[in-house]
């Protein structure tokens, strides 16, 4: 059955569980627990010792698992049975950790098999699978000594002892015409072989004690199969004298959650109170357990260790009959930036000192909270003094742990709220405008800084202002010293209007490199935020604008006071009853490339007349234009000669049509012929001129290309 992923919290296997894991298994024994009476369970009759080995420690994670530690006492060689839901067995087999303190040893761990009951029953001398009949059981015990108590129809009860030969069926008449099969058990005794009708048998006894024990064990398996929800895990310890034993394991568990209350006041710092919500979904009470809450996401996975695995074995033949089998091979296998490093070191030092103060007894007020009677009155003061925190913060590598300083009791199938934060924090009231959230109004919020020594896990925040409900907010994970914006209501006393404007493109750079023109164009977008404050108090407005980098960069202001991964954050103070504007200018550079060898005359003229071109570039482009004009003039001459040839060719076509109808002896025919020959000479002359012009045009084209390819002018 698929379940939520569970965490491998360094409890990889039972072997690894025999090692010392200090932060999970506490070395100090619990002296308040009575000695554990050991039990030797009879086969098929397991009994749980959970009451004598109670849960002493619980560590809950935010990835769907919990680590539970049981602790008790044993004396001498001991055997303990614990009952677990079937859904927890895989977790248990993967993470079980056992410790027998004071010189004891962990021997073995056994648990109920997950094999199908039919497979288990088939392993006994008498197979009870499939609901066997009286005759079936007698047939399975052929050869065994039996004593049959026989009651003939008209006789006394007679015991018949001997060897069981099995059951046979005999045909007997029933009524006048019907025939039925009647079962008889055949017994080989000192008196010979006797056949006794099963319907006349009162009972059958088996003198073989081993056979009786096998049947009893098989019956126990059948009885246990009725409870498919619980499995028994047996723990065996060896040693001398009275000793403390600890059993730890990871099981699926609901994630623990947090919720906060934030009290805002004009007279004092914001006050933060945090609660952890924990659940006990098991069928066992948690009585005075040591509770720890870990914030982090370790790697988690599921694996089925409980289901027995059977490997198919190939049928092996003798080498003389065996063919070569194919062989298969497996494949190869800005966070927060601190500008002032000195300030960062000081904050880190202060934070360590704060954490040291947090290690004080848990019944004291949270570090930094005013003592009772020392101020902090009102709603926040009442919360602070009446609900002292129970948690102490500890850093565990990349994770953070809340250690609850007082024992916690949670009844089975119940949940509980545990206070973990109770402190004043740094915060400034702000209005936060993001056009994607609301197009007209900003949100009332808080620029919140975690000045507690604790990692604040994500969760909802209920905000109270001036002793009344102000709204709800959400917070993501917050490290000590980290700042975050919170919003909890709409600021209807402030309106924000946006105006967007795009200026025409402007050429800022011109360069030519080996006949390629590089033109850099600047596109400028201006977005103006116009805020109107209708209230009687000054508003600190934070404007969030999407970051469009790397296409667009900020030019005014040059840098945002702060930014997230997706938004710039700008700040402006708007006096009471005033209207204030804040323009944000962004620019984008676009580089165009023009290959001069492929450019037409019009492109050259546009480039030469561009205001961004330098005098040297204009002169160079003018020379290129002049070269193109010479080539264009030559090409025009060629076109003019081609036109003359076409006119002559058209006249020759007319003459051919006339000469077809005029007799060759006619003087007119001779006139047409002389003219035709002169035109042919003229065409030859024109074609010769075209060839000369074409050669000149090719030279002019080559001269233009050589010139522009050698043209290199740096940017201005």
C-alpha positions in Angstrom: 0.0 0.0 0.0 1.4 3.3 -1.0 2.0 5.9 1.7 3.6 9.2 2.2 7.3 9.3 1.8 9.3 8.9 5.0 12.7 10.3 6.0 15.9 8.3 6.2 17.2 10.1 9.3 20.5 8.3 9.4 18.8 5.1 10.5 19.6 3.0 7.5 19.3 -0.5 8.8 19.1 -2.7 11.9 22.8 -3.1 11.8 23.3 0.6 11.8 20.8 0.8 14.5 23.1 -1.0 16.9 25.5 1.9 16.7 25.3 4.9 19.0 23.2 7.8 17.6 23.4 10.4 20.4 21.0 13.0 19.1 18.2 10.3 18.5 18.7 7.8 21.4 19.3 9.5 24.7 22.0 7.7 26.8 20.5 8.7 30.2 17.9 6.1 31.4 14.5 7.2 32.6 14.6 6.4 36.3 10.9 7.0 36.7 9.8 3.9 34.7 9.2 0.7 36.6 11.2 -2.4 35.8 10.1 -4.3 32.7 8.8 -7.7 33.3 10.0 -10.0 30.6 7.8 -12.5 29.0 8.4 -15.7 27.0 5.6 -15.8 24.4 4.2 -19.1 23.5 4.1 -19.9 19.8 1.1 -18.3 18.2 0.2 -16.3 21.2 2.2 -13.0 21.1 1.6 -10.4 23.7 2.5 -6.7 23.4 4.7 -5.1 26.2 4.0 -1.6 25.0 2.9 -0.5 28.5 6.1 -1.6 30.1 8.2 0.0 27.2 6.4 3.4 26.9 7.3 6.1 24.4 9.8 8.5 26.0 10.8 10.8 23.1 9.2 12.0 19.9 10.9 13.9 17.1 8.6 15.2 14.4 9.7 16.3 11.0 8.1 18.5 8.2 8.5 15.7 5.7 5.8 13.3 6.8 7.7 11.1 9.4 8.4 11.0 13.1 11.1 9.4 15.2 9.7 7.6 18.3 11.9 6.3 21.1 10.7 3.8 23.7 12.5 3.2 27.0 12.2 0.8 29.8 14.0 -1.8 32.0 14.9 -5.5 31.6 16.6 -8.0 33.8 18.7 -10.9 32.6 17.9 -12.4 29.3 14.7 -10.7 28.1 12.1 -11.0 25.4 9.8 -8.1 24.6 6.9 -8.1 22.1 5.6 -4.9 20.5 2.6 -4.6 18.3 2.7 -2.4 15.2 0.2 -1.5 12.5 1.0 -3.3 9.2 1.5 0.0 7.5 4.4 0.9 9.8 6.3 -2.4 9.4 8.3 -1.2 6.4 9.4 2.0 8.2 10.3 -0.1 11.2 12.5 -2.5 9.3 14.3 0.3 7.7 15.0 2.5 10.7 14.9 0.3 13.9 17.6 1.3 16.4 18.1 -0.9 19.6 20.3 -0.2 22.6 20.8 -2.4 25.6 22.7 -0.2 28.1 24.8 -1.2 31.1 26.6 -4.0 29.3 23.7 -5.8 27.7 23.5 -7.1 24.1 20.9 -7.0 21.5 20.4 -10.6 20.2 17.7 -10.8 17.5 14.6 -9.2 16.2 11.8 -11.4 14.8 8.5 -10.4 13.3 5.4 -11.9 11.9 5.8 -13.0 8.3 4.0 -11.2 5.5 3.7 -14.4 3.5 0.2 -15.3 2.4 -1.5 -17.5 5.0 -1.9 -20.4 2.5 1.9 -20.5 2.0 2.5 -20.5 5.8 -0.1 -23.2 6.5 1.5 -25.4 3.8 4.7 -25.4 5.8 3.1 -27.4 8.7 2.8 -31.1 8.9 -0.9 -30.8 8.5 -2.0 -28.3 5.9 -5.1 -26.5 7.1 -5.3 -24.2 4.1 -8.5 -24.5 2.0 -10.6 -25.6 5.0 -9.8 -29.3 4.9 -12.5 -31.9 5.8 -12.3 -34.7 8.3 -11.3 -37.1 5.6 -8.7 -34.7 4.2 -7.0 -34.4 7.5 -7.0 -38.2 8.0 -5.5 -38.6 4.6 -2.7 -36.1 5.4 -1.8 -38.1 8.5 -1.5 -41.5 6.8 0.9 -43.7 8.7 0.5 -42.0 12.0 -0.7 -43.8 15.1 -4.3 -43.0 15.9 -7.0 -44.1 18.3 -10.5 -44.1 16.9 -13.5 -44.1 19.2 -16.1 -46.1 17.3 -19.8 -46.1 17.9 -21.6 -48.8 15.8 -25.3 -48.3 15.2 -26.3 -51.2 17.6 -23.2 -51.5 19.7 -21.1 -50.0 22.4 -18.4 -47.4 22.0 -15.2 -49.2 21.1 -11.7 -47.7 20.9 -9.7 -48.9 17.9 -5.9 -48.2 18.0 -3.5 -48.7 15.1 -1.9 -47.0 12.1 -3.9 -44.7 9.9 -4.1 -46.2 6.4 -6.2 -43.3 5.0 -9.8 -42.7 3.9 -11.5 -44.5 1.1 -14.9 -44.1 -0.5 -17.3 -47.0 -1.0 -20.4 -47.2 -3.1 -23.5 -48.0 -1.1 -27.2 -48.2 -2.0 -29.4 -45.4 -0.7 -33.0 -46.2 -1.0 -34.3 -48.4 -3.8 -32.4 -47.1 -6.9 -29.8 -44.4 -5.6 -26.1 -45.0 -5.0 -23.9 -42.7 -2.8 -20.2 -42.6 -1.9 -19.6 -43.4 1.8 -16.3 -42.5 3.5 -14.4 -45.1 5.6 -11.2 -44.7 7.6 -8.9 -47.8 7.4 -7.0 -48.7 10.5 -4.1 -51.2 10.7 -4.2 -52.7 14.2 -3.1 -55.8 16.1 -6.5 -57.4 15.1 -5.8 -56.7 11.5 -7.2 -54.1 9.1 -10.5 -52.5 10.1 -12.6 -50.2 8.0 -14.8 -47.8 10.0 -17.5 -45.6 8.6 -16.7 -42.0 9.3 -20.2 -41.2 10.3 -19.8 -43.7 13.1 -16.5 -42.2 14.4 -16.9 -40.1 17.6 -13.3 -38.8 17.7 -9.8 -39.6 16.6 -6.8 -39.1 18.8 -3.1 -38.7 17.7 -0.6 -39.9 20.3 2.3 -38.1 18.4 3.0 -34.9 20.5 5.0 -33.3 17.6 2.0 -33.7 15.3 -0.3 -32.2 17.8 2.1 -29.3 18.3 2.2 -28.7 14.5 -1.6 -28.6 14.3 -1.8 -26.2 17.3 0.7 -23.9 15.6 -1.2 -24.0 12.3 -4.4 -23.2 14.2 -2.7 -20.2 15.9 -1.6 -18.9 12.5 -5.2 -19.1 11.3 -6.3 -17.2 14.4 -3.7 -14.5 14.0 -4.7 -14.0 10.3 -8.0 -12.7 11.5 -6.3 -9.5 12.7 -4.7 -8.1 9.6 -4.1 -4.6 11.1 -1.4 -5.5 13.7 1.9 -7.4 13.5 4.1 -8.4 16.4 7.8 -7.6 16.5 9.8 -9.6 19.1 12.9 -8.1 20.6 15.5 -10.3 22.4 18.1 -9.0 24.8 20.8 -10.8 26.8 22.8 -9.7 29.8 22.9 -9.7 33.6 21.1 -7.7 36.1 18.7 -4.8 35.6 19.4 -2.7 32.6 17.8 0.2 30.6 16.9 -0.6 27.0 15.9 1.9 24.3 14.1 1.2 21.1 13.9 3.9 18.4 12.3 3.9 14.9 10.9 6.1 12.2 7.3 5.9 11.2 4.9 7.8 9.0 3.5 10.8 10.8 1.5 13.9 10.0 3.8 16.9 9.5 3.8 19.4 12.3 2.6 22.8 11.4 3.0 26.3 12.8 0.6 29.3 13.2 1.5 32.7 14.5 -0.1 35.7 16.2 1.4 39.1 15.5 0.3 42.1 17.6 1.0 45.6 16.3 1.1 48.6 18.6 2.0 52.2 18.1 3.7 52.3 21.5 6.0 49.3 21.2 7.6 46.8 18.9 5.5 44.2 17.2 5.0 41.1 19.3 5.1 37.6 17.8 3.7 34.5 19.3 4.1 31.1 17.5 2.4 27.8 18.1 3.3 24.4 16.8 0.5 22.0 16.0 1.4 18.4 16.6 -0.8 15.3 16.2 -0.8 11.8 17.8 -2.6 9.6 15.3 -1.5 6.4 17.0 -3.5 4.2 19.3 -1.1 4.9 22.2 -1.0 7.9 24.5 2.1 10.1 24.8 2.6 10.6 28.5 5.2 13.1 29.5 7.3 12.6 26.4 10.3 14.7 25.4 9.1 16.4 22.2 11.3 18.0 19.5 10.2 19.6 16.2 12.6 19.6 13.3 12.2 22.0 10.4 13.9 20.7 7.2 13.3 18.5 4.2 15.6 15.5 4.4 15.6 13.0 1.5 12.7 10.6 1.9 11.6 7.5 0.1 9.6 4.3 0.4 10.9 0.7 0.1 9.1 -2.6 0.7 11.2 -4.6 3.1 8.3 -6.5 4.7 7.1 -8.4 1.7 9.1 -11.6 1.3 10.9 -11.7 -2.1 11.4 -15.0 -3.9 13.9 -15.2 -6.8 13.1 -17.4 -9.7 15.8 -20.0 -10.2 16.7 -21.3 -13.6 16.4 -24.9 -14.5 20.0 -26.2 -14.7 20.9 -28.9 -17.1 24.0 -31.0 -17.3 26.8 -29.3 -19.3 26.5 -31.7 -22.2 22.9 -30.6 -22.7 23.3 -27.0 -21.8 23.4 -24.1 -24.4 25.1 -20.8 -23.7 22.7 -18.3 -22.2 22.7 -14.6 -23.2 24.5 -12.2 -20.7 23.1 -8.8 -19.8 25.1 -6.0 -18.3 24.0 -2.9 -16.4 24.8 0.5 -17.8 27.5 2.7 -16.3 26.4 4.8 -13.9 20.7 36.9 -4.0 19.9 35.4 -0.8 20.4 38.4 1.5 23.5 40.4 0.6 25.3 42.1 3.5 27.0 45.4 2.4 28.6 45.9 5.7 30.6 42.8 6.7 31.4 44.2 10.1 27.7 44.6 10.8 27.0 41.1 9.7 29.7 39.7 12.1 28.2 41.8 14.9 24.7 40.5 14.2 26.0 36.9 14.1 27.7 37.4 17.5 24.5 38.9 18.9 22.5 36.0 17.5 24.8 33.4 19.2 24.4 35.3 22.5 20.6 35.3 22.0 20.6 31.5 21.4 22.6 31.0 24.6 20.0 32.9 26.5 17.4 30.7 24.9 18.9 27.7 26.6 17.5 28.9 29.9 14.8 26.8 31.7 11.7 26.5 29.5 9.3 27.9 32.1 11.0 31.3 31.8 9.8 34.0 29.4 11.3 33.9 25.9 14.6 35.7 25.6 14.1 39.3 25.0 10.6 39.4 26.4 9.9 41.8 29.2 9.5 40.3 32.6 6.0 40.4 34.2 5.4 43.9 35.6 8.3 45.4 33.6 6.1 46.9 30.9 4.6 45.4 27.8 1.0 45.9 28.9 -2.1 45.7 26.7 -3.0 42.9 24.4 0.6 41.9 23.6 1.7 42.1 27.2 -1.1 39.8 28.3 -0.3 37.2 25.6 3.4 37.4 26.5 3.0 36.9 30.2 0.3 34.3 30.1 1.8 32.0 27.5 5.5 31.5 28.0 7.3 29.6 25.3 8.3 26.0 25.8 10.8 25.7 22.9 14.5 26.1 22.7 16.1 26.4 19.3 19.0 24.3 18.1 20.8 24.2 14.8 21.2 20.7 13.3 23.3 21.2 10.1 20.9 22.4 7.5 17.9 21.8 9.7 16.5 23.6 12.7 15.1 21.9 15.8 12.7 23.2 18.4 13.3 21.3 21.6 10.3 21.5 23.9 11.7 22.1 27.3 8.8 20.6 29.3 7.4 17.1 29.0 4.4 16.9 26.7 1.3 14.6 26.9 -1.0 14.0 24.0 -3.7 11.4 24.2 -4.2 8.9 21.4 -5.9 10.2 18.3 -5.6 13.8 19.7 -3.8 16.9 18.6 -2.1 19.7 20.6 -0.9 23.3 20.3 2.6 23.9 21.8 4.0 27.5 22.2 7.4 27.8 20.5 7.8 31.6 20.0 6.9 34.4 22.4 9.0 37.6 21.7 9.1 41.1 20.4 10.4 41.5 16.9 11.5 44.3 14.6 8.9 45.6 12.2 7.8 48.7 10.3 4.3 49.3 9.0 4.3 49.8 5.2 1.9 49.8 2.3 2.9 47.4 -0.5 1.8 48.1 -4.1 2.0 45.4 -6.7 0.0 46.0 -9.9 -0.4 42.3 -10.5 -2.1 41.9 -7.1 -4.3 45.0 -7.1 -4.4 47.6 -9.9 -5.6 50.5 -7.7 -4.9 49.9 -4.0 -1.8 48.8 -2.1 -1.8 46.3 0.7 -1.3 47.1 4.3 1.7 45.2 5.6 4.8 45.1 7.7 8.5 45.1 6.9 9.2 42.2 9.3 12.6 41.1 10.6 13.2 37.9 12.5 15.1 39.2 15.5 14.4 36.0 17.4 17.1 33.3 17.6 14.7 30.8 16.1 14.1 29.7 12.6 10.5 30.6 11.9 8.8 27.9 9.9 6.2 28.8 7.2 2.7 29.2 8.3 -0.3 31.5 8.7 -0.1 34.7 10.8 -3.2 36.3 12.4 -2.5 40.0 12.8 -3.9 42.1 15.6 -3.6 45.9 15.6 -4.7 48.2 18.4 -6.2 45.2 20.2 -8.5 44.1 17.4 -8.3 41.7 14.4 -6.5 43.3 11.5 -6.2 40.5 9.0 -4.4 37.3 8.1 -1.0 36.8 6.5 1.3 34.0 5.3 5.0 33.7 5.9 7.5 31.4 4.3 10.5 30.0 6.2 12.5 32.7 7.8 16.0 32.4 9.1 17.2 34.4 12.1 18.1 38.0 11.0 16.2 37.7 7.7 13.7 40.3 6.6 10.4 39.7 4.9 7.4 41.6 3.8 4.0 40.7 5.2 0.6 41.9 4.0 -2.7 41.4 5.8 -5.3 43.9 4.5 -6.1 46.4 1.7 -5.0 49.9 2.2 -8.1 51.7 1.0 -6.9 55.1 2.1 -4.1 55.1 -0.5 -4.6 55.0 -4.3 -1.9 54.3 -6.9 -2.1 55.1 -10.6 0.4 53.9 -13.1 1.4 55.6 -16.4 3.6 53.8 -19.0 5.5 55.6 -21.7 7.9 54.4 -24.4 10.2 56.9 -26.0 11.3 56.6 -29.7 14.4 54.7 -30.4 17.7 56.5 -30.3 21.0 55.5 -31.9 23.8 55.8 -29.4 26.6 53.8 -31.1 27.7 53.3 -34.7 30.6 51.2 -35.9 31.7 49.4 -39.0 33.9 46.3 -38.9 35.0 44.8 -42.2 32.0 45.9 -44.1 29.5 45.1 -41.3 27.7 48.1 -39.7 26.9 47.7 -36.0 24.1 50.0 -34.9 23.2 50.1 -31.2 19.7 51.4 -30.5 18.4 52.4 -27.1 14.7 51.7 -26.2 13.6 53.5 -23.1 10.5 52.6 -21.0 9.2 54.9 -18.3 6.7 53.8 -15.7 5.4 56.5 -13.3 3.6 55.6 -10.1 1.3 58.3 -8.9 0.3 57.7 -5.2 -2.4 59.7 -3.4 -2.6 59.5 0.4 -6.1 60.4 1.6 -5.4 59.5 5.3 -4.1 61.8 8.0 -0.9 59.8 8.5 2.3 59.6 6.4 2.5 56.4 4.3 5.6 54.5 3.7 4.8 53.0 0.3 6.8 50.1 -1.2 6.4 49.6 -4.9 7.0 46.2 -6.5 7.9 46.3 -10.2 8.7 43.1 -12.2 12.3 42.6 -13.1 12.8 42.3 -16.8 16.5 41.8 -16.8 18.7 41.1 -18.7 16.7 42.8 -21.5 15.9 45.9 -19.5 18.2 47.6 -17.0 17.4 50.3 -14.5 18.7 53.8 -15.3 16.6 55.9 -12.9 17.0 55.1 -10.1 20.2 53.4 -10.9 19.6 50.7 -8.3 16.5 49.6 -6.3 16.8 49.7 -2.5 16.0 46.0 -2.4 14.7 43.3 -4.8 13.5 39.8 -4.8 14.1 37.2 -7.5 11.3 38.6 -9.6 10.6 42.2 -8.3 12.4 45.5 -7.8 11.2 47.2 -4.6 11.2 51.0 -4.5 10.2 53.1 -1.5 8.5 56.5 -1.3 7.0 58.4 1.6 3.7 60.0 0.9 2.7 62.8 3.3 -0.9 63.0 4.6 -3.3 64.3 2.0 -0.6 64.6 -0.6 -0.1 63.2 -4.1 3.4 62.1 -5.1 4.9 60.6 -8.2 7.8 58.2 -8.6 9.1 57.5 -12.1 11.0 54.3 -12.9 13.1 54.4 -16.1 14.4 51.2 -17.8 16.4 50.9 -21.0 17.0 48.1 -23.4 19.8 48.1 -26.0 19.3 46.5 -29.4 22.2 45.9 -31.7 21.4 45.7 -35.5 23.9 44.4 -38.0 23.9 45.5 -41.7 26.2 43.8 -44.3 27.2 46.5 -46.7 28.0 44.2 -49.6 24.3 43.2 -49.5 22.9 46.6 -48.8 21.0 48.6 -51.5 21.6 52.2 -52.4 18.7 53.4 -50.2 20.1 51.7 -47.1 23.5 53.3 -47.7 22.0 56.8 -48.0 19.9 56.3 -44.8 23.1 55.2 -42.9 25.1 58.1 -44.3 22.5 60.6 -43.2 21.9 59.1 -39.7 22.6 61.6 -37.0 24.5 59.0 -35.0 27.1 58.6 -37.7 30.4 60.3 -37.1 32.0 62.6 -39.8 34.6 59.9 -40.6 31.8 57.3 -41.0 29.8 59.7 -43.2 32.8 60.3 -45.4 33.5 56.6 -45.7 29.9 55.8 -46.5 29.8 58.7 -49.1 32.7 57.1 -50.9 30.9 53.8 -50.9 27.8 55.5 -52.3 30.0 57.1 -55.1 31.4 53.7 -56.0 27.9 52.3 -56.1 26.8 55.2 -58.3 29.5 54.6 -60.8 28.5 50.9 -61.0 24.9 52.0 -61.3 25.7 54.3 -64.2 27.5 51.5 -66.1 24.6 49.2 -65.5 22.3 51.9 -66.8 24.4 52.1 -70.0 24.2 48.3 -70.4 20.4 48.5 -70.0 20.2 51.3 -72.7 22.2 49.1 -75.2 20.0 46.1 -74.4 17.0 48.3 -75.2 18.4 49.3 -78.6 19.0 45.6 -79.5 15.4 44.8 -78.5 14.2 47.6 -80.9 16.3 46.3 -83.8 15.2 42.7 -83.1 11.6 43.8 -83.2 12.1 45.5 -86.6 13.8 42.4 -88.0 10.9 40.3 -87.0 8.6 42.6 -89.0 10.9 42.4 -92.0 11.0 38.6 -91.9 7.2 38.5 -92.1 7.3 40.8 -95.2 10.0 38.9 -96.9 8.0 35.7 -96.7 5.3 37.1 -99.0 7.6 39.1 -101.4 9.2 37.2 -104.3 13.0 37.2 -104.1 13.2 38.6 -107.7 11.3 41.7 -106.5 13.5 44.8 -105.9 11.7 45.4 -102.6 12.9 42.0 -101.4 16.5 43.0 -102.1 15.9 46.3 -100.2 14.7 44.4 -97.1 17.6 42.1 -97.3 20.2 44.8 -97.4 18.6 46.5 -94.4 18.5 43.3 -92.4 22.2 42.7 -93.0 23.1 46.2 -91.8 21.0 45.7 -88.7 22.9 42.5 -87.9 26.1 44.4 -88.1 24.7 47.0 -85.8 23.6 44.3 -83.3 27.1 42.9 -83.3 28.5 46.3 -82.5 26.0 46.9 -79.6 26.8 43.5 -78.1 30.5 44.3 -78.2 29.8 47.5 -76.3 27.7 45.6 -73.8 30.6 43.2 -73.1 32.9 46.2 -72.5 30.4 47.8 -70.2 29.8 44.5 -68.4 33.5 44.1 -67.7 33.6 47.7 -66.4 30.6 47.0 -64.1 32.2 43.9 -62.7 35.4 45.8 -62.0 33.3 48.6 -60.3 31.4 46.0 -58.2 34.6 44.4 -57.1 36.1 47.7 -56.3 33.0 48.5 -54.1 33.2 45.2 -52.3 36.9 45.5 -51.7 36.4 48.9 -50.3 33.6 48.1 -47.9 35.2 44.9 -46.7 38.3 46.9 -45.8 36.2 49.5 -44.0 36.6 49.5 -40.2 35.5 52.5 -38.2 35.4 52.4 -34.4 32.4 53.4 -32.3 31.9 57.0 -31.4 
